[in-house]
Each structure stands twice: as C-alpha cells, then as structure tokens.
Amino acid sequence: MQERVRLVVLFGGQSAEHDVSRVTARHVLGAASPERYAIDAIGISRDGDWVRTDAVAAIQATGGDAPQALEVQGDSVDPSLVTTDGELPVVVLPLLHGPMGEDGTVQGMLDLADVPYVGTGVLGSALCMDKAMAKQAAASFGIPQAAWRTLHVEDLVSLDHDALLRELGPVVFVKPANMGSSVGVSRADSVTALHEALELAASYDEWIVVEEGVDAREIEVGVLGNRRLEASVAGEIVPGDDFYSYDDKYHDGVAETLVPADLTPAQSDEVRALACRAGEALRVQGLARVDFFLEEPGRGFLLNEINTMPGFTPISMFPKLWEATGVSYPELIDRLVALAVERHATRTAHRSTGR
C-alpha cells in the first residue's frame, strides 16, 4: 500500500475486557506511522457511547510513552460517521476484545458500512469468540482437543457435580463461553470449587464450557493472512499462577514468555501447520493467536482456543512472536491494514448482484 490511509482505531468497548483494549490501543497509536496513517481514535465507553479522543498527537510524539491506558474521553460522535472520509481511504482497526467487539457485532456493522477493517469477519469472529461452538467446529475438522462439556445456566439447577468431575476430572477448568483474557475462568478440583466456578462463569455468560484439566505446556502461535494463513514461530507461556489467569496476564506480570518455545524442529513444524489448519477451518482472517496445550508424553498438541484480536500490550505474546519471526511492530500494523484492504476487495468482487 502506497496511499496514505485514514486509520480509525476503535478501542474500549462494553465487555469486561474494556481496560485491556485501552492499553492495547495506547501502544498501537504509539507505533503506527504518522506518515502512512491519519489516525482517528474512537473510544467506546462501557455504556456504549462513542467518543473521539484528542490524545493521538501526544501519544505519537512520545512514541507511546504516555499514560498506561488510553482514556475514553472526548467529543461524542455518531458511529455511522466514523467510517467515511472525503479525502482518504478508510480502514478500521477494531481493537476490541470480548463480546460487543470481537464477536462479530462490530464486524457486521462495518460490513454494512462497506468499509475495510482489520481482522476476521462476522462468521469467524462469532465462532472463535464462542468457545463452545468453536470446539464443536474444530472437532468436525478433526482438530485434536481436550475433553469438554458445554452447559447452559439452566442446566446448573440439576447438574450432578460429582458425575461431571468423574467424567472430566479430577481437575477441570470452567470458562464463560464468550469471554477472553481469562476473565471468569477458574480451576476446580472439588465439588465445592466446581460449584463456585460455575457461578462465576455464569455471571459473565449464559453458556459455560467445562474442560478437562491437562498436565501440559502452553504453546502459542500467531497467524496472519486471509484465505491462506502463515504462522509465526511458536512461543511458550510459563504461568506464574495455577494457570494463565487475568492477573498473571495484566497485573502481576510474573508469567514467563519464551520466544521461541523450546520445541524440536518437528514439533515446531507440526504446531505451526496445525495453527494454520485450525485458523482456516474456523474462518480466521487478518490475524489471530492460536493457543495449544502440549501434552507430553500423551496426546501431543491439543487446541485450546483461537483469539481473533490478541492483545498488543507490552507483555502480549502476539507481537513478540512476529518480532521473532522477522516482522517488527510497525510492520505488523502495516501488514494488517494491507490484509484488510485485500479482503475488502475480494468480498466486493464476489458480492451478490442479485442475478
């Protein structure tokens, strides 16, 4: 891409991952080239209000060394107006994590506005956001996974907790189906702990996933592309907590990231190929981080989940993986914008004419 682009950065949002998005946005604004992009930062409050922040110039002037998180403050804007520009082509970068942003809702709005945007489309976003449906889809493609059960909140009234632990235990992980950044995730190894974990997950979503606990390493791979994906080197997370929790990711900072992961060449090739296969099966486009468990000895690589808008915080794995693969942070932004334009052109060329 040679032409200067108006890059509309959406951040904040109405999910429990609002604060994570604000931190991500601050770092992206600090890294995006002012020569290549006329940046317009639009914050979405927890109540759903859209505002235009005036902090872009200050953040770019300091290279991102401004306040830790970008504030959702500024003049109110009409969402329908942020996708048009009389002079420059527009690309939207929705740095929104979790429901009401990463789940296909905003993607659908942008499709209706006929504007290019970074990341996966409606179907893939919704599918990867809903862990229960993602697991079913991955299973249909033969992607290896740990055992799981999907529950609805109405199932909890008559649930046999002992039977569930016998089926999946002795240790299980309980997750809201539609949430990320480990929000609402708990480890349970008793009936009491399972009951509490289910109640916590149910406070975030009506659908709940209960997974078999596996004694495994946590391996992550970044992918880029549209119809065909390419994989970064693999990295490894060594949690500082019982598992890679929200606090471990964003507050405590005691988790260790190893890039590249200590894998054999054969293992590295296998997990990178599996990441592309899983991403393509679940209609990932643009970018994603594909997370695996490595059970050794045992079943080898097991798909954990696919995150279609991974974080760009200083301790986030996705940018580190691509930096180790030879793609710098600013170059990563450029590639994502180019992929958005490419995908929009493809969709436009194949749009139904009603014939």
N, C-alpha and C positions, 0 to 999 in steps of 0.2 A: 504494500500500500504506500503510494507516494503522497496522496492528497491529505491535507490536514483534516482532522475529524473532530466533531463536537462529541466528546465522550461524557455521557450522562451517568454518573456514579450514584446508584441508589444504595442507601445504607440505613441501618436501624431496623425498622420493621416491628411487627406486633407479636413476634414469638418470644419464647423465653431466652432465645439467643440474641436478643437485641444488643446487648453490650458487646458480645463477641463481634458482631457486624460493625459496630462503631470503631473498634480497634483495627479491624481489617481495613476499613475504609481509610483511616488515617495513614496507614502505610502505603496503600495503593496510590493515594493522592501525592505522597511524597516521592514516589518512584516514577510516575507517569511523566513522559517528556512534554514540557510546555510547548516545544517546537512542533510536536506531532499532534497534540491534542489541545483543544479549547475545552477545559474541564468544567462541568456543571455538576456540583454535588447536591443531591436532593436527599434530605433525610425524611424518614417515615417514623413518626412518633409511635409510642406504644398504643396510643388511641387511634392510630390510622391517619393522622394529619400529615400532609406533605409540605415540607418547607425547604427553601433554597438557602444553603449556608453560604456565608461570605468568607469562610476561613481558608478557601483553596489557595489563594495567593500567599498567605502567611505560611502555610504548611510547605508549599513548594519552595519558598525562599529559604527555609531552614532544612530542606532535604528530609522532611518528615519528623524532625526533632521538636515537634510542637507537643501540645498536651497528649496524654496517653491515648485518649479516645476522642473521636470527632463528635462534637455535640450536635444534637438535633435541635438547632436553633436557627431562626431566620424568618424571612417573609413567607407567608403561605402561598402555595402555588396550586394550580389546577393540574391534576395528574395527566389529563389529556393534552396539556400543552408542553410537557417536558420532552416529548418525542418528536418535535418539529423544529426546524431551523430554516430560515430563509436563505442562508448563505452556505453553510457547511453540511456535508452528510453527517447523519447522527448514528451513533452506536451506543446502546445502553449496556452498562455493566452492573447487573443486579447483585451487589454484594450482600445478599440477604440470606440468612441461614434459618433453616427450620420452616415451620408452617407459615403460610401467608407470604411466601417469598421464594422458597426453594422447592416448593411442592407443585409447581405448575400454575399457580394462580396468577402471579405477576407475569409469567411467561405467556399465558393466554391473553392477558391484556396487551402485551407488546406485540403478539401476533396480530391481534385485531387492529392495532395501530400501524401495522405493516412496517415495523422498524427493526433493523438488525439488533440482536442482543447477544451478549456473551453467555455461553453455557448451553445446557441441554434444554430441549423443547418441552412442551407440555406433557407428553406421554412419559418420556424418560424421567423427567423431574418428579412427577407424581409417583411413578413406580419405584424409583430409588428412595424417595422420602418415606414411603410406607414400607417399613421393614417386613411386615407380614406378607404383603403382596410381592415384594422383591424376592423374598425367599422362595415363594411358590414359582415365580417366573424363572429364577435361576435353576431351581430343581428340574423344571421342564426342559432345560437345555443341558442337563447333566453336569452342572457345576457342583463340585463337592462342597458340603456344608456340614456343620454340627447339627445335631438333632434339635428340634424346636417344637413348640406348641403355640398356636395363636388363640388368644382369648378375647372375648368382649366383656365389658364391665358387667353386663347382665349375667355372665357365666360365673362371676365370683360368688354369687349368693349360694350356689350349690356345689362349688368346687371342692373336690376331695384333695386337700393339700398333700396328705401323705402319699396318695397314689401318684400325684404329679412328681413328687420328689423321687419316688421309686422308679418312675418312668425316665426321668431326665437327670436325676441327681447322682451323687449326694449333694453336689453344688450346682446351683443354677444362677443364671443372670436374668433379671427381669427388666424389660425396657418398654417405654411407650413406643408404639409402632411409628408414630410420626413426630420424631424429635431427633436432634443431633447434639454434638458436643458433649455426649454422655449425660445430658440433662435428664433427670428422673430415672437413671439406671442404678440398680442395686444388685449386690451379690447376696445370695441367700443359701444357707446350709441347714436350716431347720424350719419346722412348720411356722413358728412364730416369726422368724425372719422373712419367710416367704409371704406370709400374710401382710406384713408391713411393706414389703417391696411392691406387692401388687397394689396396695392402697396408694403408695407414692406414684407409681406409674399411671394409675387411673386418674390421678389429679392432673395429668398432662394430656391424656388421650383416652378415648373410649376403647381403642384397640390396644392390646398388650401382647408382647412377644416374650415367651419364657424359653430360654436357651439352655442347652446342656453346657455345663462348665467344662472347659477343656484345659488340660495342662499343656500349654503351648506358648511358643514365641509369637509376638505380634509383628507382622511384616506388612509394610505398606508400599504401594506403587502408584505413582502419578501417571495419568494418561492424558494425551492431547490428540485432537483430531475431530473429524466429522464422521463420514461413513466408515472409514477405517482409522483405528486408533494406533498411536505409538506409545510405548511405555518408557518411563524413566528408569534409572537404576532403582533397585529396591532398597528400602530403609527399614530399620527396626526400632520399635518403641520398647524401652525397658521401663515399665511403670514404677513410680515411687510409692504408689498406693497398692491396695489389693488388686486393683485393676486400673485401667487408664481412665480415671474419673475426671469430672469437670474441674475440680480444684487442681488436680495433677496437671491438666492441660493449661489452665489460665491463671491460677492463683499461686500455688505452691512452687511450681516450676522445678520440681525435683525429679520428674521423669527424664530419662536419658534417651536421646535420639542418636542412633548410629547410622550414618550415611557414608558409604554404602553398608548394607547389612552384611554380616559375616555368613555368607552363603557360598556353597560350591558353585562353580560355573554352571553346572547342570541345574541346580536349584534356582539360580538366578534366571536362567533362560525359561525355566518352567513357570515361575511365578509371574514373570513379565508377560509371557504368552497368555497365561490364564487371566491376568488382569485385562488384557485387550479383549479376550473372548467374552469375559463376563460383562465388560462395559458395552461391547457391541450388542450382546444379547439383550441388555436392558435399555438399549437405545440412548446411550450416553453420547453427547456431542459437546465439542468445545474442550471441556476439562472435567476431570474427576480424580478423586483419590480412592483407590480400591484397596480395601483392608482385608488381610488374611490372618488366620491362625496357622502356625506351622507346628503340627503335632509330630514330634519325632522322639523315639520311634512311634509309629502309628499310621495315621491316615494321610500324612503329608500336609499339603496346603488345603485349607478349608476357607471358603469365602465367608467373611464376617459381614461386611456391608460396603456399599458404594456411596460416597459423599460427592454430590454433583456440584457443590460450591464449597470446597475446602477453604479453611481459613488462611489468611496471609499475615498472621501475627508473627512477631519475631521468633517464636518457638514453634511455628507451624511447620509440619513436615513437607507439605506440597512444594513450596518454593525451594526448600533445601534439596529435595530430590531432583528438581530440574536444574538447579545450580550445579549439582554434582554430575549431571548429565551433559552440561555444557551450555545451558540456557540461563542467562542472568535474569534477575528480577524484572528490570525494564524490558528486556527482550521477551519475557514471558507475557507481559501485558500486551506487547505488540502482536505477538502470535495469537493471543486470544481475540483481539479485535479483528485481525485478519480472518480468523476462522469464523467469526460472527458474520462478517460481510460475505464470505464464501457460502455459508449455509443459507443466508437470506436469499442470495442469488439463485441457489439451487431450488429452494422452496418456491420462489417466484416463477422460475421456469417451468415447474411442474404443477403449478396451481390449476385447479379445475376451471375450465372456461364454460362449463355447463352444457357442452356439446354431448 
